[in-house]
């Protein structure tokens, strides 16, 4: 195989894999709180304790994946345009 054809095959595999991931699991863990829903803090003795609720994910610990968000925008645009 030529290098260009191999690169296209790799990109196609990655794209199909990510789109299937977005279809199967549209929500991923929040990057800020790592899926906990709140920040971890330490007290004066160095022990971990629960901090404030995460503002980015509204304390759910989940966020919508970028690919799923783009799909939702495209579907909404198509639905609104064909009414």
MOPAC internal coordinates of N, CA, C and O (Angstrom, degrees):
PM7 1SCF
backbone

  N    0.0000 0     0.00 0     0.00 0    0    0    0
  C    1.4503 1     0.00 0     0.00 0    1    0    0
  C    1.5214 1   108.82 1     0.00 0    2    1    0
  O    1.2310 1   121.81 1   -32.88 1    3    2    1
  N    1.2972 1   114.14 1   147.12 1    3    2    1
  C    1.4590 1   118.94 1   177.37 1    5    3    2
  C    1.5283 1   109.22 1   -78.72 1    6    5    3
  O    1.2310 1   120.16 1   -23.41 1    7    6    5
  N    1.3251 1   117.30 1   156.59 1    7    6    5
  C    1.4685 1   119.75 1  -179.37 1    9    7    6
  C    1.5283 1   113.34 1   -61.59 1   10    9    7
  O    1.2310 1   119.95 1   145.88 1   11   10    9
  N    1.3270 1   117.69 1   -34.12 1   11   10    9
  C    1.4646 1   120.33 1   179.64 1   13   11   10
  C    1.5270 1   110.43 1   -67.28 1   14   13   11
  O    1.2310 1   120.84 1   137.83 1   15   14   13
  N    1.3144 1   116.00 1   -42.17 1   15   14   13
  C    1.4650 1   120.04 1   179.86 1   17   15   14
  C    1.5266 1   111.00 1   -67.25 1   18   17   15
  O    1.2310 1   120.98 1   143.36 1   19   18   17
  N    1.3208 1   115.73 1   -36.64 1   19   18   17
  C    1.4585 1   120.20 1   177.64 1   21   19   18
  C    1.5335 1   111.05 1   -66.50 1   22   21   19
  O    1.2310 1   120.13 1   140.62 1   23   22   21
  N    1.3222 1   117.36 1   -39.38 1   23   22   21
  C    1.4698 1   121.43 1   178.41 1   25   23   22
  C    1.5214 1   110.47 1   -65.89 1   26   25   23
  O    1.2310 1   120.28 1   139.46 1   27   26   25
  N    1.3182 1   117.08 1   -40.54 1   27   26   25
  C    1.4679 1   120.65 1   178.47 1   29   27   26
  C    1.5277 1   110.34 1   -64.84 1   30   29   27
  O    1.2310 1   120.30 1   139.44 1   31   30   29
  N    1.3302 1   117.04 1   -40.56 1   31   30   29
  C    1.4662 1   120.60 1   178.83 1   33   31   30
  C    1.5274 1   110.67 1   -64.64 1   34   33   31
  O    1.2310 1   120.17 1   139.64 1   35   34   33
  N    1.3312 1   117.28 1   -40.36 1   35   34   33
  C    1.4737 1   120.73 1   178.73 1   37   35   34
  C    1.5288 1   110.87 1   -65.27 1   38   37   35
  O    1.2310 1   120.16 1   135.50 1   39   38   37
  N    1.3263 1   117.30 1   -44.50 1   39   38   37
  C    1.4622 1   120.54 1   178.85 1   41   39   38
  C    1.5226 1   111.65 1   -63.82 1   42   41   39
  O    1.2310 1   120.28 1   141.11 1   43   42   41
  N    1.3082 1   117.07 1   -38.89 1   43   42   41
  C    1.4625 1   120.89 1   178.07 1   45   43   42
  C    1.5256 1   110.85 1   -65.07 1   46   45   43
  O    1.2310 1   120.34 1   138.97 1   47   46   45
  N    1.3259 1   116.96 1   -41.03 1   47   46   45
  C    1.4635 1   121.07 1   178.46 1   49   47   46
  C    1.5278 1   111.39 1   -64.27 1   50   49   47
  O    1.2310 1   120.64 1   136.18 1   51   50   49
  N    1.3299 1   116.37 1   -43.82 1   51   50   49
  C    1.4640 1   120.46 1   179.33 1   53   51   50
  C    1.5240 1   110.34 1   -64.49 1   54   53   51
  O    1.2310 1   120.17 1   137.37 1   55   54   53
  N    1.3322 1   117.28 1   -42.63 1   55   54   53
  C    1.4597 1   121.41 1  -178.82 1   57   55   54
  C    1.5271 1   111.35 1   -64.44 1   58   57   55
  O    1.2310 1   120.43 1   134.11 1   59   58   57
  N    1.3200 1   116.78 1   -45.89 1   59   58   57
  C    1.4604 1   120.12 1   179.23 1   61   59   58
  C    1.5280 1   111.24 1   -66.00 1   62   61   59
  O    1.2310 1   120.18 1   143.35 1   63   62   61
  N    1.3206 1   117.27 1   -36.65 1   63   62   61
  C    1.4678 1   120.39 1   177.77 1   65   63   62
  C    1.5188 1   111.86 1   -65.14 1   66   65   63
  O    1.2310 1   120.39 1   136.36 1   67   66   65
  N    1.3463 1   116.87 1   -43.64 1   67   66   65
  C    1.4626 1   119.81 1  -179.77 1   69   67   66
  C    1.5254 1   111.26 1   -69.02 1   70   69   67
  O    1.2310 1   120.36 1   141.63 1   71   70   69
  N    1.3297 1   116.92 1   -38.37 1   71   70   69
  C    1.4662 1   118.42 1   179.28 1   73   71   70
  C    1.5248 1   110.96 1   -67.43 1   74   73   71
  O    1.2310 1   119.55 1   144.46 1   75   74   73
  N    1.3228 1   118.46 1   -35.54 1   75   74   73
  C    1.4621 1   119.69 1   176.30 1   77   75   74
  C    1.5298 1   110.75 1   -70.15 1   78   77   75
  O    1.2310 1   119.81 1   145.87 1   79   78   77
  N    1.3324 1   117.97 1   -34.13 1   79   78   77
  C    1.4599 1   120.81 1   175.40 1   81   79   78
  C    1.5240 1   110.84 1   -64.07 1   82   81   79
  O    1.2310 1   120.42 1   137.39 1   83   82   81
  N    1.3407 1   116.80 1   -42.61 1   83   82   81
  C    1.4634 1   120.52 1   178.77 1   85   83   82
  C    1.5220 1   111.87 1   -66.31 1   86   85   83
  O    1.2310 1   120.50 1   146.53 1   87   86   85
  N    1.3205 1   116.65 1   -33.47 1   87   86   85
  C    1.4637 1   120.05 1   178.59 1   89   87   86
  C    1.5331 1   110.88 1   -73.10 1   90   89   87
  O    1.2310 1   120.33 1   139.79 1   91   90   89
  N    1.3211 1   116.98 1   -40.21 1   91   90   89
  C    1.4620 1   120.23 1  -177.23 1   93   91   90
  C    1.5282 1   111.94 1   -78.18 1   94   93   91
  O    1.2310 1   120.32 1   141.24 1   95   94   93
  N    1.3189 1   116.99 1   -38.76 1   95   94   93
  C    1.4606 1   121.36 1  -177.03 1   97   95   94
  C    1.5246 1   108.41 1  -137.15 1   98   97   95
  O    1.2310 1   119.70 1   -91.93 1   99   98   97
  N    1.3423 1   118.19 1    88.07 1   99   98   97
  C    1.4633 1   120.21 1  -174.98 1  101   99   98
  C    1.5246 1   114.06 1   -71.26 1  102  101   99
  O    1.2310 1   119.45 1   164.31 1  103  102  101
  N    1.3135 1   118.66 1   -15.69 1  103  102  101
  C    1.4545 1   121.24 1  -179.26 1  105  103  102
  C    1.5229 1   109.91 1  -113.73 1  106  105  103
  O    1.2310 1   120.92 1   -41.52 1  107  106  105
  N    1.3252 1   115.85 1   138.48 1  107  106  105
  C    1.4568 1   122.44 1   176.60 1  109  107  106
  C    1.5153 1   109.08 1  -118.70 1  110  109  107
  O    1.2310 1   120.40 1    -6.43 1  111  110  109
  N    1.3237 1   116.83 1   173.57 1  111  110  109
  C    1.4661 1   118.93 1   178.59 1  113  111  110
  C    1.5285 1   111.50 1   -69.86 1  114  113  111
  O    1.2310 1   120.57 1   -33.28 1  115  114  113
  N    1.2993 1   116.52 1   146.72 1  115  114  113
  C    1.4646 1   122.04 1   177.71 1  117  115  114
  C    1.5208 1   109.08 1   -64.93 1  118  117  115
  O    1.2310 1   120.59 1   -43.25 1  119  118  117
  N    1.3293 1   116.49 1   136.75 1  119  118  117
  C    1.4605 1   119.63 1  -178.43 1  121  119  118
  C    1.5169 1   112.35 1   -76.30 1  122  121  119
  O    1.2310 1   120.31 1   152.89 1  123  122  121
  N    1.3076 1   117.01 1   -27.11 1  123  122  121
  C    1.4592 1   119.48 1  -176.31 1  125  123  122
  C    1.5305 1   111.82 1   -76.75 1  126  125  123
  O    1.2310 1   120.47 1   133.97 1  127  126  125
  N    1.3150 1   116.71 1   -46.03 1  127  126  125
  C    1.4730 1   120.00 1  -177.59 1  129  127  126
  C    1.5226 1   112.43 1  -102.92 1  130  129  127
  O    1.2310 1   120.08 1  -177.22 1  131  130  129
  N    1.3380 1   117.45 1     2.78 1  131  130  129
  C    1.4660 1   124.06 1   179.62 1  133  131  130
  C    1.5196 1   113.13 1    59.17 1  134  133  131
  O    1.2310 1   120.57 1  -148.83 1  135  134  133
  N    1.3333 1   116.52 1    31.17 1  135  134  133
  C    1.4538 1   120.96 1   176.14 1  137  135  134
  C    1.5147 1   114.87 1    87.54 1  138  137  135
  O    1.2310 1   119.34 1  -177.68 1  139  138  137
  N    1.3228 1   118.86 1     2.32 1  139  138  137
  C    1.4570 1   121.36 1  -179.21 1  141  139  138
  C    1.5200 1   111.75 1   -81.52 1  142  141  139
  O    1.2310 1   119.66 1   147.70 1  143  142  141
  N    1.3411 1   118.25 1   -32.30 1  143  142  141
  C    1.4559 1   121.16 1  -176.87 1  145  143  142
  C    1.5139 1   112.58 1    94.97 1  146  145  143
  O    1.2310 1   120.40 1   174.25 1  147  146  145
  N    1.3242 1   116.83 1    -5.75 1  147  146  145
  C    1.4606 1   121.28 1   178.89 1  149  147  146
  C    1.5283 1   108.41 1  -154.39 1  150  149  147
  O    1.2310 1   121.11 1   -20.67 1  151  150  149
  N    1.3102 1   115.48 1   159.33 1  151  150  149
  C    1.4552 1   121.52 1   177.13 1  153  151  150
  C    1.5285 1   109.25 1   -82.44 1  154  153  151
  O    1.2310 1   120.49 1   -34.73 1  155  154  153
  N    1.3067 1   116.67 1   145.27 1  155  154  153
  C    1.4572 1   121.30 1   174.56 1  157  155  154
  C    1.5227 1   108.23 1   -92.90 1  158  157  155
  O    1.2310 1   120.76 1   -45.93 1  159  158  157
  N    1.3238 1   116.14 1   134.07 1  159  158  157
  C    1.4553 1   121.97 1   177.37 1  161  159  158
  C    1.5169 1   108.59 1  -123.16 1  162  161  159
  O    1.2310 1   121.34 1   -15.31 1  163  162  161
  N    1.3095 1   115.04 1   164.69 1  163  162  161
  C    1.4563 1   119.37 1   175.44 1  165  163  162
  C    1.5205 1   109.11 1  -116.03 1  166  165  163
  O    1.2310 1   121.27 1   -35.62 1  167  166  165
  N    1.3215 1   115.18 1   144.38 1  167  166  165
  C    1.4625 1   118.24 1   175.72 1  169  167  166
  C    1.5314 1   108.71 1   -84.60 1  170  169  167
  O    1.2310 1   120.61 1     7.40 1  171  170  169
  N    1.3097 1   116.44 1  -172.60 1  171  170  169
  C    1.4697 1   120.09 1  -175.78 1  173  171  170
  C    1.5228 1   113.04 1   -67.53 1  174  173  171
  O    1.2310 1   120.72 1   158.45 1  175  174  173
  N    1.3208 1   116.22 1   -21.55 1  175  174  173
  C    1.4693 1   119.69 1   178.64 1  177  175  174
  C    1.5296 1   112.21 1   -89.66 1  178  177  175
  O    1.2310 1   120.44 1   177.59 1  179  178  177
  N    1.3409 1   116.77 1    -2.41 1  179  178  177
  C    1.4569 1   120.47 1   178.16 1  181  179  178
  C    1.5108 1   114.76 1    91.15 1  182  181  179
  O    1.2310 1   120.03 1  -174.92 1  183  182  181
  N    1.3280 1   117.54 1     5.08 1  183  182  181
  C    1.4702 1   120.64 1   178.85 1  185  183  182
  C    1.5162 1   109.55 1   -82.42 1  186  185  183
  O    1.2310 1   121.14 1   -35.35 1  187  186  185
  N    1.3081 1   115.43 1   144.65 1  187  186  185
  C    1.4646 1   120.07 1   178.63 1  189  187  186
  C    1.5225 1   110.54 1   -74.81 1  190  189  187
  O    1.2310 1   121.08 1   -36.96 1  191  190  189
  N    1.3122 1   115.53 1   143.04 1  191  190  189
  C    1.4580 1   120.44 1   173.49 1  193  191  190
  C    1.5224 1   108.04 1  -147.48 1  194  193  191
  O    1.2310 1   121.58 1   -15.47 1  195  194  193
  N    1.3135 1   114.57 1   164.53 1  195  194  193
  C    1.4539 1   120.78 1  -177.75 1  197  195  194
  C    1.5240 1   109.80 1   -71.56 1  198  197  195
  O    1.2310 1   121.07 1   -44.47 1  199  198  197
  N    1.3398 1   115.55 1   135.53 1  199  198  197
  C    1.4559 1   120.88 1   177.76 1  201  199  198
  C    1.5205 1   110.56 1  -103.14 1  202  201  199
  O    1.2310 1   120.78 1    27.52 1  203  202  201
  N    1.3096 1   116.12 1  -152.48 1  203  202  201
  C    1.4561 1   121.50 1  -179.01 1  205  203  202
  C    1.5218 1   110.74 1   -74.39 1  206  205  203
  O    1.2310 1   121.26 1   -22.34 1  207  206  205
  N    1.3403 1   115.19 1   157.66 1  207  206  205
  C    1.4573 1   120.29 1   175.40 1  209  207  206
  C    1.5246 1   110.07 1   -63.50 1  210  209  207
  O    1.2310 1   121.02 1   -32.89 1  211  210  209
  N    1.3214 1   115.66 1   147.11 1  211  210  209
  C    1.4659 1   121.59 1  -179.33 1  213  211  210
  C    1.5287 1   109.08 1   -72.21 1  214  213  211
  O    1.2310 1   120.78 1   -50.62 1  215  214  213
  N    1.3144 1   116.12 1   129.38 1  215  214  213
  C    1.4655 1   119.63 1  -179.54 1  217  215  214
  C    1.5168 1   111.65 1   -82.38 1  218  217  215
  O    1.2310 1   119.92 1   154.12 1  219  218  217
  N    1.3125 1   117.77 1   -25.88 1  219  218  217
  C    1.4592 1   120.64 1  -177.15 1  221  219  218
  C    1.5326 1   111.65 1   -68.68 1  222  221  219
  O    1.2310 1   120.42 1   137.84 1  223  222  221
  N    1.3191 1   116.81 1   -42.16 1  223  222  221
  C    1.4749 1   120.41 1  -177.08 1  225  223  222
  C    1.5241 1   112.35 1  -106.87 1  226  225  223
  O    1.2310 1   119.32 1  -173.03 1  227  226  225
  N    1.3248 1   118.90 1     6.97 1  227  226  225
  C    1.4619 1   124.28 1  -177.71 1  229  227  226
  C    1.5235 1   111.45 1    54.43 1  230  229  227
  O    1.2310 1   120.84 1  -138.18 1  231  230  229
  N    1.3289 1   116.00 1    41.82 1  231  230  229
  C    1.4705 1   125.18 1   175.22 1  233  231  230
  C    1.5209 1   113.63 1    63.70 1  234  233  231
  O    1.2310 1   119.34 1  -157.63 1  235  234  233
  N    1.3281 1   118.86 1    22.37 1  235  234  233
  C    1.4596 1   120.63 1   175.33 1  237  235  234
  C    1.5146 1   111.32 1   -91.54 1  238  237  235
  O    1.2310 1   120.17 1   153.79 1  239  238  237
  N    1.3256 1   117.28 1   -26.21 1  239  238  237
  C    1.4569 1   121.34 1  -176.74 1  241  239  238
  C    1.5112 1   112.82 1    82.24 1  242  241  239
  O    1.2310 1   119.68 1  -179.23 1  243  242  241
  N    1.3098 1   118.21 1     0.77 1  243  242  241
  C    1.4642 1   122.02 1  -177.45 1  245  243  242
  C    1.5162 1   109.79 1  -121.19 1  246  245  243
  O    1.2310 1   120.52 1   -28.19 1  247  246  245
  N    1.3268 1   116.61 1   151.81 1  247  246  245
  C    1.4565 1   122.94 1   174.80 1  249  247  246
  C    1.5198 1   107.48 1  -138.61 1  250  249  247
  O    1.2310 1   120.53 1   -24.81 1  251  250  249
  N    1.3175 1   116.58 1   155.19 1  251  250  249
  C    1.4581 1   120.11 1   179.01 1  253  251  250
  C    1.5241 1   108.64 1   -81.00 1  254  253  251
  O    1.2310 1   120.46 1   -42.18 1  255  254  253
  N    1.3099 1   116.73 1   137.82 1  255  254  253
  C    1.4643 1   120.67 1   179.70 1  257  255  254
  C    1.5224 1   110.13 1   -69.95 1  258  257  255
  O    1.2310 1   120.27 1   -26.34 1  259  258  257
  N    1.3231 1   117.10 1   153.66 1  259  258  257
  C    1.4628 1   122.14 1  -176.71 1  261  259  258
  C    1.5220 1   110.74 1   -62.38 1  262  261  259
  O    1.2310 1   120.38 1   136.63 1  263  262  261
  N    1.3261 1   116.88 1   -43.37 1  263  262  261
  C    1.4611 1   120.55 1  -179.88 1  265  263  262
  C    1.5218 1   112.01 1   -63.13 1  266  265  263
  O    1.2310 1   120.14 1   140.46 1  267  266  265
  N    1.3132 1   117.33 1   -39.54 1  267  266  265
  C    1.4614 1   120.63 1   179.00 1  269  267  266
  C    1.5247 1   110.60 1   -69.23 1  270  269  267
  O    1.2310 1   120.70 1   142.24 1  271  270  269
  N    1.3467 1   116.26 1   -37.76 1  271  270  269
  C    1.4642 1   120.10 1   177.32 1  273  271  270
  C    1.5316 1   110.40 1   -62.54 1  274  273  271
  O    1.2310 1   120.13 1   136.50 1  275  274  273
  N    1.3378 1   117.35 1   -43.50 1  275  274  273
  C    1.4637 1   120.31 1   178.24 1  277  275  274
  C    1.5280 1   111.58 1   -64.33 1  278  277  275
  O    1.2310 1   120.54 1   142.03 1  279  278  277
  N    1.3337 1   116.58 1   -37.97 1  279  278  277
  C    1.4671 1   120.25 1   176.74 1  281  279  278
  C    1.5282 1   110.57 1   -64.03 1  282  281  279
  O    1.2310 1   120.23 1   136.91 1  283  282  281
  N    1.3451 1   117.16 1   -43.09 1  283  282  281
  C    1.4642 1   120.44 1   179.79 1  285  283  282
  C    1.5235 1   111.15 1   -63.48 1  286  285  283
  O    1.2310 1   120.16 1   140.35 1  287  286  285
  N    1.3431 1   117.30 1   -39.65 1  287  286  285
  C    1.4636 1   120.81 1   178.80 1  289  287  286
  C    1.5241 1   110.27 1   -64.82 1  290  289  287
  O    1.2310 1   120.24 1   135.14 1  291  290  289
  N    1.3287 1   117.14 1   -44.86 1  291  290  289
  C    1.4590 1   120.89 1  -179.81 1  293  291  290
  C    1.5295 1   111.40 1   -65.08 1  294  293  291
  O    1.2310 1   120.23 1   138.88 1  295  294  293
  N    1.3186 1   117.16 1   -41.12 1  295  294  293
  C    1.4673 1   120.53 1   179.26 1  297  295  294
  C    1.5212 1   110.87 1   -66.10 1  298  297  295
  O    1.2310 1   120.11 1   139.84 1  299  298  297
  N    1.3376 1   117.39 1   -40.16 1  299  298  297
  C    1.4672 1   121.10 1   178.14 1  301  299  298
  C    1.5238 1   110.56 1   -65.21 1  302  301  299
  O    1.2310 1   120.56 1   138.07 1  303  302  301
  N    1.3397 1   116.53 1   -41.93 1  303  302  301
  C    1.4627 1   120.75 1   178.92 1  305  303  302
  C    1.5240 1   110.99 1   -63.47 1  306  305  303
  O    1.2310 1   120.20 1   137.98 1  307  306  305
  N    1.3267 1   117.22 1   -42.02 1  307  306  305
  C    1.4626 1   120.78 1   178.94 1  309  307  306
  C    1.5267 1   110.77 1   -66.92 1  310  309  307
  O    1.2310 1   120.53 1   137.04 1  311  310  309
  N    1.3318 1   116.60 1   -42.96 1  311  310  309
  C    1.4613 1   120.75 1  -179.35 1  313  311  310
  C    1.5311 1   110.77 1   -63.74 1  314  313  311
  O    1.2310 1   120.06 1   136.62 1  315  314  313
  N    1.3416 1   117.49 1   -43.38 1  315  314  313
  C    1.4533 1   120.19 1  -179.65 1  317  315  314
  C    1.5228 1   112.28 1   -71.18 1  318  317  315
  O    1.2310 1   120.50 1   150.59 1  319  318  317
  N    1.3287 1   116.65 1   -29.41 1  319  318  317
  C    1.4608 1   120.26 1  -178.83 1  321  319  318
  C    1.5194 1   113.85 1   -79.06 1  322  321  319
  O    1.2310 1   119.79 1   160.76 1  323  322  321
  N    1.3203 1   118.00 1   -19.24 1  323  322  321
  C    1.4631 1   120.95 1  -177.19 1  325  323  322
  C    1.5150 1   112.47 1  -103.82 1  326  325  323
  O    1.2310 1   119.99 1  -169.05 1  327  326  325
  N    1.2972 1   117.62 1    10.95 1  327  326  325
  C    1.4653 1   119.09 1   179.49 1  329  327  326
  C    1.5013 1   110.49 1   -81.24 1  330  329  327
  O    1.2310 1   120.10 1   180.00 1  331  330  329

